Amino acid sequence: MTHFKAMIGFNTLLTTVVIASAAPAAEQLPDPTFGQPALVGEWWATPNIKLDYQAGALCGSIEGGTAQPWDAILGINNIKLEKGEHYRLSLVVSGDPEGPMRAIAQKAAEPWTAEGEITRRLSAEKVSASTDFQVGESHKAGQLLFQLGGADRPWRFCLHAASLLSGTRTAAAAASGTNATIMVNQTAYLPGGPKRANLVRKGNARVDWTLVSASGATVATGRTRANGRDSSSGLDVHTIDFSDFDEPGDGYRLKVDGETSPPFSISREAYASLRADALSYFYKVRSGIEIEAKFAGRDYARPAGHLGKAPNRGDTSVGCVDSSTALKVYGEAWGCGYKLNVAGGWYDAGDFGKYVVNGGIATAQLLATYERALNYGPKDSRALADGLVSIPETGNGVSDILDEARWELDFLISMMVPEGQPHAGMAHHKVHGNRWTVGPILPHRDREARVLHRPSTAATLNLAAAAAQGARLFVRADKEYANRLLAAAIRAYQAAEANPKLYAPSTDGSFGGGDYEDDDVSDEFYWATVELYLSTGDEVWLERAKASLHWSGPVFDPGGFSWRSVAGLARIELASVPSNLPAPDLKAVRASVIDAAEAYLQVQKKEAFGLMYGPESGFGWGSNQSLIQNMIVVATAYDISGDRRYLQAVQESMDYVLGRNALGISYVTGYGTTYAQRQHSNMFAHAIDPSYPKLPKGALAGGPNSKPADDYAQKVLKGCAPQACYVDDPRSFSTNEIAINWNAPLTWIASFLADAK
């Protein structure tokens, strides 16, 4: 039988209500309950599946030892899939012993376009599953496949019922626009801070609003202010301002024109909880260590990932990409004659790759969370505590934030090229599988061989900056470790100076991991020299920083700083970390941060939903973290100036993240009434397969993306306004992924809001 391979991607089980379409639903499969033996012959299987039939079930004995899902397939051809039509795929299945199943309705030829999918890890007990989907392009010769490969041992799969109905329509597909009419911060407004919400309503006539308590008692009233058409949301909106009401409590609601908002609190404690939950995310995505139930909770417990226990090949002895791959990626047959133990660190995002540039900025912003609390927070700030979160290191006398950052710092150092080798002292850009891992899957079950990619100047300078920052913060807790970090930072910087243009290339993304390409490392050089100066006080590093074009040039952008553009991060570090910087220089640096904060406040004034983000080019990939980075700049302006306008601006901008936005959704899992919970992730894949864990509380979704890169978002978000270019679906990795460099700034801003008075 021909080897059929489905397009690899994240799809999902949509739990929605079916609404009848104009035409009656029509069954596309013969004999959905397998009552007629003659019709079973239309099904086929690869040679490693031995089919048998019994009344009411089509079963197959599947050979073990296959590597990929598509290595063992049961299927049926000649399924007609019409563009624009709505379908419902429903199954009753079992497997004994447990085994993996991916059921896919797809095009029967390359590129094997998947239109609908159900993924489950089966057991002997029958389970029912269904998914609703709309077809993006017509397939006159479509097929329904069951990918059953990837099990170590033989197992038996049974299909007790299979139905594919056309002419269905889901509630989600039928809906247009947002269902919400009153958008609020669904978690908490801060006492003493601004408290605003939005009402979707046309016209300029002011409308009466009422704020009621949990008991239903009226506690405040007022009238809306019309904003007109808001360009970033595409909505006509009014603003509701109840800032004068300041009584702490839970269960408040706004009522306008017969509509009622989601409930919310007025409380400072919510941000203390968010700080802890956002930080707790990192333990759950650690690589190379068992995740224990007593620390992470039973749902997140799992064996150590990528330590080499079969079928996992591990990160304990990883070599470089082979010469043929290197030739395709780098244009040269690059390789190395050594292997490294790069176990540890954090998994980057939805995949199991570990990328030094993302790890560098994420580590730096966790360290900055601690350092900000140390220099500007209250003496009893929980950000400084040993016991803030539940991790194995809790109780060792060191802040949990520092402990968590150390887990990644050790990994970053392990990525350095050994002495005596070409590019010694530089950091390998990344480590990941030599092919994309097909999810959902837990990391200890990943079969892909892991490979190191060529060192890069950007990665090396990320290591230098993060290690230098860590050196000054660990000096009291562990002086020996602090010295090791500083030595690694200097060694890395010197290696980068010797190899200033070794760039990570851009590829088609087909080599098992993201590119993280960057051909301008002037900002990384600036950042590394700033951190080395702040940690050593050595004028040599200050002179190098001053020689950078970023010393006095523009470093703040409407789209925020990021892993690719770190000069803004360096500038706020220089402005806020105590140092011996000459007074004129400090004054100039701080003035640039204040100027940037004022610019972000001007952006905020133009945004009806109160966010300080609105690039002319539209919302970018990971817009939520970009917004938070802008908020961090303004928060830093508050720290260095004491001007409460900046504090209040940050407080209001946080409302957008937690529900006061065009979609009325909180982008932080577990916070609010309606929140993102179906993010793209290999291991937090409950939305795809209920046997997997849900997204952890405190995980930040990427957010609206005006130029979505995944097929699903491109199909369902055509013509969306910037704020509406988001879908809470695991298929949409370009709007709905999770990432360490998104949760790190979330931790920073939550800590700031929890501590600021």
C-alpha positions in Angstrom: 0.0 0.0 0.0 1.2 3.5 -0.8 2.6 5.3 2.2 0.2 8.1 3.0 1.6 11.0 5.0 -0.7 13.7 6.4 0.3 17.3 6.8 1.9 17.7 10.2 0.2 20.3 12.3 -1.9 21.0 15.3 -5.6 20.5 14.9 -8.2 20.3 17.5 -11.5 18.9 18.8 -13.9 21.7 18.7 -16.6 21.3 21.4 -19.3 23.4 19.8 -23.1 23.1 19.2 -24.3 22.1 15.8 -26.7 24.4 14.1 -28.7 23.0 11.2 -27.8 24.4 7.8 -30.2 25.1 4.9 -29.6 21.6 3.5 -30.0 18.4 5.6 -26.8 16.8 6.8 -25.5 14.0 4.5 -23.4 11.0 5.5 -20.2 10.7 3.6 -19.1 7.3 4.9 -20.6 3.9 4.0 -22.1 2.0 6.9 -21.0 4.2 9.9 -21.8 1.5 12.4 -20.1 -1.4 10.5 -23.2 -3.5 10.2 -22.6 -4.8 6.6 -19.5 -6.9 6.0 -19.5 -6.2 2.2 -18.9 -2.5 2.8 -15.9 -3.1 5.1 -13.9 -3.9 2.0 -13.7 -0.2 1.0 -11.3 0.3 3.9 -7.6 -0.3 3.4 -4.5 -0.6 5.6 -0.7 -0.5 5.4 0.9 -4.0 5.5 1.8 -3.7 9.2 -1.9 -3.7 10.2 -3.9 -7.0 10.0 -7.6 -6.2 9.7 -10.4 -8.2 11.0 -14.2 -7.6 11.1 -16.9 -8.4 13.6 -20.4 -7.1 13.5 -20.3 -3.5 14.8 -16.5 -3.0 14.7 -13.6 -2.9 12.2 -10.4 -3.8 14.1 -6.8 -4.2 13.3 -3.7 -5.7 14.9 -0.9 -3.2 14.6 2.8 -4.1 14.7 4.9 -2.4 17.3 8.1 -0.5 16.9 7.0 2.1 14.4 8.5 5.6 14.8 6.0 8.0 13.2 2.2 8.2 13.3 1.9 7.7 9.6 4.0 4.5 9.7 0.8 2.5 10.3 -2.5 3.7 8.6 -6.1 2.6 8.2 -8.0 4.6 5.7 -10.9 5.0 3.2 -10.7 6.9 0.0 -13.1 8.7 -2.4 -14.4 11.1 0.3 -15.7 14.3 -1.3 -14.8 17.4 0.6 -16.3 20.7 -0.7 -14.8 24.1 -0.2 -16.7 26.2 2.3 -18.9 23.2 3.5 -19.2 22.4 7.2 -18.6 18.8 8.4 -18.8 16.9 11.6 -16.5 13.9 12.1 -17.7 11.5 14.9 -16.0 8.4 16.1 -16.3 5.6 18.7 -12.9 4.0 19.1 -10.8 1.8 21.5 -7.3 0.4 21.7 -5.8 -2.5 23.7 -3.2 -2.0 25.2 -3.2 1.8 24.9 -2.1 3.2 21.6 -1.9 6.5 19.6 -4.6 7.6 17.1 -4.8 10.6 14.7 -7.9 10.6 12.6 -7.6 13.0 9.7 -10.0 14.1 6.9 -7.7 15.3 4.2 -6.7 15.8 0.6 -5.5 12.5 -0.8 -2.4 13.9 -2.5 0.5 16.2 -1.6 0.6 18.4 0.3 -2.0 16.2 2.2 -3.9 19.2 3.4 -5.7 18.3 6.7 -9.2 19.8 7.0 -10.3 18.1 10.3 -8.6 16.0 12.9 -9.2 14.1 16.1 -6.2 13.0 18.2 -6.4 10.6 21.1 -4.3 8.2 23.1 -6.7 5.2 23.3 -7.4 2.5 25.9 -9.4 -0.7 26.0 -12.5 1.3 27.0 -14.6 2.8 24.2 -14.4 6.5 23.8 -16.5 8.9 21.7 -15.0 11.9 20.0 -16.1 14.4 17.4 -14.9 17.5 15.7 -16.6 20.2 13.5 -14.7 21.8 10.7 -15.1 23.9 7.5 -13.2 22.8 4.4 -10.7 25.4 3.1 -10.4 24.0 -0.5 -12.3 21.3 -2.5 -11.0 17.8 -2.6 -12.9 15.6 -5.0 -10.7 12.6 -3.9 -10.4 13.2 -0.2 -9.8 10.5 2.3 -10.3 9.7 6.0 -7.1 8.3 7.6 -6.3 6.8 11.0 -2.6 7.2 11.7 -1.8 4.5 14.2 2.0 4.3 14.3 4.4 5.3 17.0 3.7 2.5 19.6 6.6 0.5 20.9 4.7 -2.7 21.2 1.9 -4.4 19.2 -1.6 -3.3 20.0 -5.2 -3.7 18.7 -7.3 -0.8 17.4 -11.0 -1.0 17.0 -13.3 1.4 15.1 -16.8 0.9 16.5 -18.4 3.8 14.6 -17.3 6.4 12.1 -19.4 9.1 10.7 -18.6 12.1 8.5 -21.6 14.4 8.0 -21.6 17.2 5.5 -24.1 20.1 5.7 -23.4 20.9 9.4 -22.5 24.3 10.8 -21.0 25.1 14.2 -22.0 27.9 16.5 -18.5 29.3 16.2 -18.7 29.4 12.4 -22.2 30.9 12.5 -21.2 33.7 14.8 -19.9 36.9 13.5 -18.0 39.5 15.4 -17.8 39.4 19.2 -20.5 38.2 21.5 -19.3 40.5 24.3 -20.8 44.0 24.6 -19.1 45.1 27.8 -15.4 44.5 28.0 -13.7 44.6 31.4 -10.6 43.5 33.2 -12.1 40.2 34.2 -9.6 39.6 37.0 -9.1 42.7 39.1 -8.8 46.5 39.0 -6.3 47.9 41.5 -7.4 50.1 44.4 -6.3 53.7 43.8 -5.8 53.0 40.1 -7.9 53.7 36.9 -10.9 51.6 36.4 -12.3 51.7 32.9 -14.3 49.4 30.7 -15.7 49.5 27.2 -19.2 49.2 25.7 -19.7 48.2 22.1 -22.3 50.6 20.9 -22.8 52.9 17.9 -23.7 56.5 18.1 -22.5 59.4 20.3 -25.4 59.5 22.7 -24.2 58.9 26.2 -25.7 55.9 28.1 -26.3 55.3 31.8 -24.3 52.6 33.4 -24.6 51.0 36.9 -21.9 49.2 38.9 -23.4 46.5 41.2 -21.8 44.4 43.9 -21.9 40.6 44.2 -25.2 41.0 46.1 -26.7 43.0 43.3 -26.6 46.3 45.2 -25.9 49.4 43.2 -22.6 50.9 44.3 -21.8 53.5 41.5 -23.5 55.0 38.5 -22.5 57.2 35.6 -22.7 57.8 31.9 -20.6 56.5 29.1 -18.3 58.5 26.8 -18.5 57.8 23.1 -15.2 57.1 21.3 -16.6 56.4 17.9 -15.0 53.9 15.6 -11.9 52.3 17.1 -9.5 51.3 14.3 -7.6 48.6 16.2 -10.7 46.8 17.2 -13.0 47.6 14.2 -15.7 48.4 16.7 -17.8 51.4 17.7 -17.2 51.8 21.4 -18.0 53.8 24.5 -15.8 54.1 27.6 -17.2 53.5 31.1 -15.1 55.2 33.8 -15.7 54.1 37.4 -12.2 55.1 38.7 -13.7 57.0 41.6 -15.1 53.8 43.1 -12.4 52.1 45.2 -14.0 49.6 47.6 -12.1 46.3 47.5 -14.3 43.3 46.8 -15.2 40.4 44.5 -18.1 39.8 42.1 -18.6 43.3 40.8 -20.5 43.7 37.5 -21.3 46.6 35.2 -24.8 46.9 33.7 -25.7 48.9 30.6 -28.8 48.8 28.4 -29.9 45.4 29.8 -26.4 43.9 29.3 -24.2 42.7 32.1 -20.4 42.4 32.2 -18.4 39.5 33.4 -17.6 39.6 37.1 -14.4 41.2 38.4 -12.7 42.2 41.6 -11.1 45.3 43.0 -8.1 43.9 44.7 -4.3 43.9 44.8 -4.0 40.3 45.6 -4.8 39.1 42.1 -1.5 40.3 40.8 0.4 38.6 43.6 -1.3 35.4 42.5 -0.5 36.1 38.9 3.2 36.7 39.7 3.4 33.3 41.3 1.4 31.5 38.6 3.4 33.1 35.7 6.7 32.1 37.4 5.4 28.6 38.1 5.0 28.0 34.4 8.7 27.6 34.0 9.1 24.6 36.3 6.4 22.8 34.2 8.4 23.3 31.0 11.8 22.3 32.4 13.7 19.8 30.4 16.0 17.2 31.8 14.3 16.8 35.2 11.3 14.8 36.5 8.4 17.1 37.0 7.0 16.0 40.4 3.4 16.1 41.4 4.2 17.5 44.8 5.6 20.6 43.2 3.6 21.0 39.9 0.4 19.2 40.7 -0.7 15.7 39.7 -1.8 16.8 36.2 1.6 18.1 35.3 3.8 15.3 36.7 5.9 13.5 34.1 9.2 11.8 33.7 12.3 13.8 32.8 12.2 14.8 29.1 15.2 14.3 26.8 17.5 12.4 29.2 17.9 9.5 26.8 15.5 6.9 28.3 13.9 5.0 25.4 12.2 5.9 23.2 13.6 9.3 24.0 17.2 9.9 22.6 18.0 12.7 25.0 20.2 15.8 25.3 23.0 14.3 27.3 25.3 13.6 24.3 24.2 15.7 21.3 26.2 16.2 18.1 25.9 18.7 15.3 23.7 18.6 12.3 24.9 16.3 9.5 26.8 17.9 6.6 23.9 17.6 4.1 21.6 19.4 6.5 24.3 22.0 7.2 24.7 22.6 3.5 21.0 23.3 3.1 20.8 25.5 6.2 24.1 27.3 6.1 25.3 27.0 2.5 28.4 25.1 3.7 29.1 21.7 5.0 29.6 22.8 8.5 29.9 20.3 11.3 31.7 19.6 14.6 33.7 16.7 16.0 32.3 16.7 19.5 29.1 16.1 21.4 27.7 18.2 24.3 25.6 17.4 27.3 23.0 20.1 26.9 20.3 18.5 29.2 18.3 21.0 31.2 16.9 24.4 30.4 13.4 25.2 29.4 11.4 24.0 26.4 11.0 27.1 24.3 7.3 27.2 23.3 4.8 24.7 21.9 7.7 22.6 20.6 10.6 20.9 22.4 13.3 23.1 20.9 15.7 25.0 23.1 16.9 28.3 21.6 19.7 30.4 23.2 18.3 33.7 22.0 14.9 33.1 23.5 16.4 31.5 26.6 18.7 34.5 27.0 16.0 37.2 27.0 13.6 35.1 29.1 16.3 34.5 31.7 17.2 38.1 31.7 13.7 39.2 32.4 13.2 36.8 35.2 16.4 38.1 36.7 15.2 41.6 36.1 12.0 40.8 38.0 14.1 40.0 41.0 16.4 42.9 40.6 13.5 45.4 40.2 12.0 44.2 43.4 15.4 44.4 45.1 15.9 48.0 44.1 12.4 49.5 43.9 10.0 47.1 45.6 9.0 46.9 49.2 11.4 45.2 51.6 9.0 42.3 52.0 8.4 41.8 48.3 7.5 38.2 47.5 9.6 38.4 44.4 12.7 38.1 46.7 11.3 35.2 48.6 12.4 31.6 48.9 8.9 30.1 48.8 7.2 32.2 46.2 6.4 29.1 44.2 6.6 25.4 44.6 9.8 24.0 43.0 12.4 21.5 44.1 14.8 24.2 45.2 12.4 25.9 47.6 13.8 26.1 51.0 17.4 26.4 50.0 17.7 30.0 51.2 17.8 31.5 47.7 15.0 33.4 45.9 12.8 31.0 43.8 13.2 33.4 40.9 17.0 33.1 41.0 16.7 29.3 41.3 14.5 29.2 38.3 16.8 31.4 36.3 19.7 29.2 37.3 18.1 26.2 35.6 18.3 28.0 32.3 21.6 29.8 32.9 23.3 26.4 33.4 21.8 25.2 30.1 23.0 28.3 28.3 26.6 27.8 29.5 26.4 24.1 28.4 25.7 25.3 24.8 29.2 26.8 24.6 31.8 25.4 22.1 34.6 23.7 24.0 38.1 25.0 24.2 40.4 23.8 21.4 37.5 23.7 18.9 36.7 26.1 16.1 34.6 29.0 17.5 35.6 28.1 21.0 33.6 30.1 23.6 30.7 30.8 21.3 27.2 29.4 22.0 25.4 27.0 19.7 22.3 28.8 18.4 19.9 26.0 19.3 19.2 22.4 19.9 16.1 20.5 18.7 15.0 17.4 16.8 16.3 16.8 13.3 12.7 16.7 12.3 9.6 18.4 13.8 8.1 16.3 16.6 4.5 15.4 15.8 2.2 16.3 18.7 0.5 16.0 21.0 3.2 14.2 22.8 5.0 14.4 26.2 8.7 15.2 26.0 9.9 11.9 27.4 8.1 10.1 24.5 9.8 12.2 21.8 11.7 9.9 19.4 13.5 12.4 17.3 17.3 12.5 17.3 18.5 15.8 18.8 21.1 18.0 17.0 23.1 21.1 17.7 23.0 23.9 15.2 25.9 26.1 14.3 27.0 28.7 16.9 25.9 32.3 16.3 27.0 35.7 17.4 23.5 36.6 18.6 23.3 33.5 20.8 26.8 34.0 22.2 26.0 37.6 23.2 22.7 36.5 24.8 24.7 34.1 26.9 27.1 36.9 27.8 24.4 39.4 28.8 22.3 36.9 30.8 25.3 35.4 32.6 26.7 38.8 33.4 23.4 39.9 34.9 23.2 36.7 36.8 26.7 37.2 38.2 25.8 40.3 40.1 22.5 38.9 41.5 24.0 35.5 42.7 27.0 37.1 44.3 25.4 37.0 47.8 23.7 33.7 47.5 26.5 31.7 45.8 29.8 33.7 45.1 31.5 30.7 43.5 28.6 30.4 41.0 28.5 34.2 40.4 32.2 34.0 39.5 31.5 31.1 37.1 28.8 33.2 35.4 31.0 36.2 35.1 33.9 34.1 33.6 31.4 32.6 31.1 30.1 36.0 30.2 33.5 37.4 29.5 34.6 34.3 27.6 31.4 34.5 25.4 31.8 38.2 24.7 35.4 37.7 23.6 34.4 34.9 21.3 31.6 37.0 19.8 34.2 39.8 19.2 36.3 37.3 17.4 33.3 36.1 15.3 31.1 39.2 14.9 29.2 38.2 11.9 28.3 34.5 12.4 24.6 34.9 11.8 21.7 32.4 12.2 20.2 32.0 8.7 16.6 32.1 7.6 15.2 28.8 6.3 11.9 27.4 5.3 11.4 26.0 8.8 11.6 22.4 7.7 14.5 21.3 9.8 12.8 20.5 13.1 12.8 23.8 14.8 12.4 27.6 14.5 15.1 29.7 12.8 15.4 32.7 15.1 17.4 34.4 12.4 19.1 37.7 13.1 21.6 39.5 10.9 22.0 42.6 13.0 23.8 41.9 16.3 24.8 45.5 17.1 22.0 45.6 19.8 23.2 42.3 21.3 26.8 43.7 21.6 25.3 46.8 23.3 23.2 44.7 25.7 26.2 42.5 26.6 28.5 45.4 27.3 25.9 47.2 29.4 25.3 44.1 31.6 29.1 43.5 31.9 29.5 47.1 33.0 26.7 47.0 35.5 28.1 43.8 37.0 31.8 44.8 37.1 31.9 48.6 37.2 34.8 48.3 34.8 35.2 51.4 32.6 36.4 49.1 29.7 32.8 47.8 29.3 31.4 51.3 29.6 33.6 52.5 26.8 32.5 49.6 24.6 28.9 50.5 25.4 29.4 54.1 24.5 31.0 53.1 21.2 27.7 51.4 20.2 25.3 53.2 17.8 22.6 52.3 20.4 24.3 54.3 23.2 22.5 57.5 22.2 20.4 56.3 19.3 16.7 55.4 19.3 16.1 52.0 20.9 12.3 52.1 21.7 9.8 51.1 19.1 6.0 51.1 19.0 6.2 47.4 18.6 8.2 46.8 21.7 11.6 45.2 22.2 12.0 41.4 21.7 14.6 38.6 21.4 15.6 40.1 18.0 15.8 43.7 19.2 17.3 44.0 22.7 18.7 47.5 22.8 15.6 48.8 24.6 16.1 46.2 27.3 19.7 47.3 27.7 18.7 50.9 28.0 16.1 50.3 30.8 18.7 48.2 32.6 21.2 51.0 32.4 18.6 53.5 33.6 17.4 51.5 36.6 20.2 49.3 38.0 22.3 51.2 40.5 25.8 51.8 39.1 28.7 54.3 39.0 27.5 55.6 35.7 28.6 59.3 35.5 25.8 61.7 36.4 25.5 63.3 32.9 25.3 59.9 31.3 22.7 58.6 33.8 20.6 61.7 33.3 20.7 61.3 29.5 19.8 57.6 29.7 17.0 58.1 32.1 15.7 61.0 30.0 15.4 58.6 27.0 13.4 56.2 29.0 11.1 59.0 30.2 10.7 60.2 26.6 9.8 56.7 25.5 7.2 56.4 28.3 5.6 59.6 27.2 5.4 58.4 23.7 3.7 55.2 24.9 1.3 57.2 26.9 0.4 59.2 23.8 -0.3 55.9 22.0 -2.5 54.8 24.9 -4.6 58.0 24.7 -5.5 57.2 21.1 -6.6 53.6 22.0 -10.2 53.3 23.1 -9.3 50.0 25.0 -6.5 51.7 26.9 -3.5 49.6 25.7 -0.1 51.2 25.0 0.4 49.3 21.7 -0.6 50.2 18.2 2.1 49.8 15.5 1.0 51.3 12.1 2.0 48.0 10.5 -0.6 46.2 12.6 -0.3 43.7 15.5 2.8 41.5 15.3 3.5 37.9 16.2 3.3 37.7 20.0 1.6 41.1 20.3 0.7 40.5 23.9 4.3 40.2 25.0 5.2 43.2 22.9 2.5 45.2 24.7 3.9 44.1 28.0 7.4 45.1 27.0 6.1 48.6 26.3 4.4 48.5 29.8 7.8 47.5 31.3 9.4 50.6 29.8 6.7 52.8 31.3 6.9 50.9 34.6 10.7 51.6 34.6 9.9 55.3 34.0 7.8 55.2 37.2 10.6 53.5 39.2 13.2 56.1 38.2 10.9 59.2 38.4 8.1 58.4 40.9 5.6 60.0 38.5 2.3 58.2 39.3 1.0 58.8 35.8 3.2 56.1 34.6 2.0 53.6 37.2 -1.6 54.4 36.4 -0.9 54.0 32.7 0.6 50.5 33.3 -2.4 49.5 35.5 -4.8 50.5 32.7 -2.9 48.8 29.9 -3.0 45.5 31.9 -6.8 45.6 31.5 -6.4 44.8 27.8 -4.4 41.6 28.6 -7.0 40.4 31.1 -10.2 40.9 29.1 -10.8 44.6 28.1 -10.2 44.0 24.4 -12.1 43.5 21.2 -12.7 39.8 21.8 -13.6 40.1 25.5 -11.0 37.4 26.3 -8.3 37.2 29.0 -5.1 36.1 27.4 -3.8 34.6 30.6 -5.0 31.0 31.2 -7.1 30.7 34.4 -7.6 34.4 34.9 -11.0 35.8 34.1 -14.4 34.4 33.1 -13.4 33.8 29.5 -9.8 33.1 29.0 -7.4 31.5 26.5 -7.1 27.8 27.2 -6.5 26.1 23.9 -3.0 27.3 23.1 -0.7 25.6 20.7 1.5 23.1 22.7 2.9 19.6 22.2 2.4 18.7 25.9 -0.3 20.9 27.2 -2.6 19.4 24.6 -5.8 18.8 26.5 -7.8 20.6 23.8 -6.7 18.1 21.3 -6.5 15.0 23.5 -8.2 15.0 26.9 -5.6 12.6 28.3 -3.0 15.4 28.1 -2.7 18.2 30.7 -4.5 21.5 30.3 -2.6 24.7 29.8 -1.1 25.8 33.2 -2.7 28.6 35.0 -0.8 31.8 34.3 0.3 31.0 30.8 0.2 33.9 28.3 -1.2 33.4 24.8 0.7 35.1 22.0 -2.2 37.2 21.0 -3.6 38.9 17.9 -1.4 38.8 14.8 -2.3 41.0 11.8 -0.4 38.7 9.5 -1.1 35.2 10.8 1.3 32.5 9.4 -0.6 29.3 10.0 -3.2 27.9 7.7 -6.0 27.8 10.2 -5.8 31.4 11.2 -5.4 32.5 7.6 -8.7 30.7 6.8 -10.8 31.9 9.7 -9.4 35.4 10.3 -9.6 37.0 6.8 -10.2 40.7 7.0 -9.9 40.9 10.7 -9.3 44.2 12.6 -5.9 44.1 14.4 -7.3 43.3 17.8 -9.6 40.6 16.4 -6.8 38.7 14.5 -6.7 35.9 17.1 -8.3 32.5 17.6 -8.1 30.4 20.7 -7.3 27.2 18.8 -4.2 25.0 19.0 -4.0 25.0 15.2 -3.1 28.7 15.2 0.5 28.7 16.3 1.0 32.2 15.0 -1.7 33.7 17.2 -2.0 31.3 20.1 1.3 29.7 21.1 2.9 29.9 24.5 6.6 30.8 25.0 9.1 31.3 27.8 10.0 34.8 26.5 6.3 35.7 26.8 5.8 34.4 30.3 9.0 36.1 31.6 7.8 39.7 30.9 4.3 38.6 32.2 6.1 37.6 35.5 7.9 41.0 35.6 4.8 43.1 35.0 2.7 41.1 37.5 5.4 41.5 40.1 5.5 45.2 39.5 1.8 45.6 39.8 1.7 43.4 42.9 4.4 45.5 44.6 3.7 49.1 43.4 1.6 51.1 45.8 
